[in-house]
Amino acid sequence: MALLQISEPGQSQAPHQRRLAVGIDLGTTNSLVASVISGSASVLKDANDQWSIPSVVHYSDKHASVIGNAAQEKAADDPFNTIRSAKRLMGKGADDVRESWLAEHYQFNYDGGSIPAFKTAAGEKTAIDVSAAILSELRLTAEQTLGGDLVGAVITVPAYFDDAQRQATKDAAALSGIHVLRLLNEPTAAAVAYGLDSGTDGVVAIYDLGGGTFDISLLKMQRGVFEVLATAGNTALGGDDFDNAVADWIQAQAGVSQLPDQGARRQLLRLARSVKETLSSAMLAPYELKLNADITFKGELSVQQFNDIIEPMFKKTLAPCRQVIRDAGIAKTDVQAVVMVGGSTRVPLVRERVSQFFDQTVLTDIDPDQVVAIGAAIQADVLAGNKPDSELLLLDVIPLSLGLETMGGLVEKIIPRNTTIPIARAQEFTTYKDGQTAMALHVVQGERELVSDCRSLANFELRDIPARTAGACRIQVLFQVDADGLLMVSALEKESGVLASIDVKPSYGLSDGEIEQMLKASIEHASEDVRKRALAEQKVEGSRVIEAIGSALAADGDQHLTADERSDVDALIENLKQSLEQDSSDAIKQAIEKLEAGSSAFVERRMNASVKQLMAGQELEELERSLVSADDLSDS
């Protein structure tokens, strides 16, 4: 008799075998891969016994791309073909690249489509291509160490990555042959690692200052549940900026106005980075800058001088810290712990000032360079099905509100910022004009009241709507944000069942720092936005009233109004039209009220006529029924 091997759906047929999954911290400066081995998450070392690799790729026309340390060594000799900090350009457009400091160090093709490309000896390479090469190297390390093929990976991204940047990350993973189990916000990944290790419950701040990005998140942690209360940050601030500032200082001290080439700049940046790292544990860092074959400039940089150089950049991290506390509706005293994440948090000034801001000693128990990868590995182990009894639950949030454009250029927010994801929310809309058979839907992102002040994400149309009077159709618009923060929008006309939908993969082009600027602008212009919205709403209402009364007048105005009455109503309509050209919501409101009052007699007469017509129809039906009944009686 044959035997069947039975297993639970989705689980391995050999229960003792683990499905190989990893967590990947795809960083701006360095990248890591980690996995859970024998119940413990740890970072995996590569063939060179290194637990992290520089996020650098060198391209050559003669050899395959070189990645990591080997690529970094080629930076000085071949700077244009040695790409670093590509993460800063993920999901960005040509305008962003031109404004980035990377434009000074590389040659770009801005005409190849929506995604600008680095010009290299191996051809044009986008930031997605560079990231894919780094991910391929991490996948190779993982498969060689773990001894098998991966079922997938959890890849971390800055909490403030928008849809385009997240989609670009998933595209890079697909190119590298990695199945993405989930994109996980870096601060949340750190909370997973730190929370499980420390057993901390309550509100925790995750201060994440990496090579190219800064994030601050407040998370409520209780019994394995990690809920992001609020998040903010700066997508263009990190250790790279510290390095550039120190490099500029050294160059100025050496009296060099301009370096001979990009190779010299790369050498200077490596020197600056070395000086910065030295000052994490010393009070003075000597350095030597080789100007040419015969001249070397020697100097030293003190901790105090270094602090003066970077303090303006550090202060930019405090505004988002204040913002998340306001957004979460808590006081600083409610924050029970502050976790430091990212290599740039090793800088003593950063730790000292963050401790002062939160009025408590910051926590650095877990290596700030490894904590994100470790947290991602723990989540990957759960998603791979290796821990079916795990109670770990992650509740991320969306960074900016999502909504639709409505009449008057107004934004109707469907999902407010800091809403926990995954999330699905629906709202009903209707048609504006009689006989309307199509509706254009414009999906936007932002905190302002007017579409012109928000970011456009996508446009699509719902067609074949039944032609009915204005306001009669019921159109349900559904917003669905998945666990990766990606959005799908659909529109359904309930009577006919007509459906249209779109996966929002917005065009590349969110400028550096736009998210935090949008949030700041929403606060600064709050009162102004309220006034503008009130004005726009009154203009929409005024136009609606003019159209409704105008249609009624065209249909039967002469039947229910005398010439003088018609002239008075026409004058009131003209008065309202003139008020719509002004910027006074009160004036428009008063004009609407005057028109409605002045046309009330006309509206009443039309209504009475309609009722009489309806009653006449009913009387005729009653007469017909009576005649039928009489015939039936006579027949009987």
Secondary structure, DSSP 8 states (H G I E B T S, - for coil): --------TTS-SSTTS---EEEEE--SSEEEEEEEETTEEEE---TTS-S-EESEEE--SSS--EETHHHHTTTTTSGGGEEE-GGGGTT--HHHHHHSGGGGTS-EESSSSSS-EEEETTEEE-HHHHHHHHHHHHHHHHHHHHTS--SEEEEEE-TT--HHHHHHHHHHHHHTT--EEEEEEHHHHHHHHHHHHHT--EEEEEEEE-SS-EEEEEEEEETTEEEEEEEEEETT-SHHHHHHHHHHHHHHHTT-SS-SSHHHHHHHHHHHHHHHHHTTT-SEEEEEEE-SSS-EEEEEEEHHHHHHHHHHHHHTTHHHHHHHHHHHT--GGGEEEEEEESGGGGSHHHHHHHHHHHTS--B--S-TTTHHHHHHHHHHHHHTTS-TT---EEEEE-SS-EEEEETTTEEEEEE-TT-EESEEEEEEE--SSTT---EEEEEEESSSSBGGGSEEEEEEEE-------TT---EEEEEEE-TTS-EEEEEEETTT--EEEEEE---S---TTHHHHHHHHHHHTHHHHHHHHHHHHHHHHHHHHHHHHHHHHHHHHHHH--HHHHHHHHHHHHHHHHHHTSS-HHHHHHHHHHHHHHTHHHHHHHHHHHHHHHHHHHHHHHHHHHHHHHHHHHH-
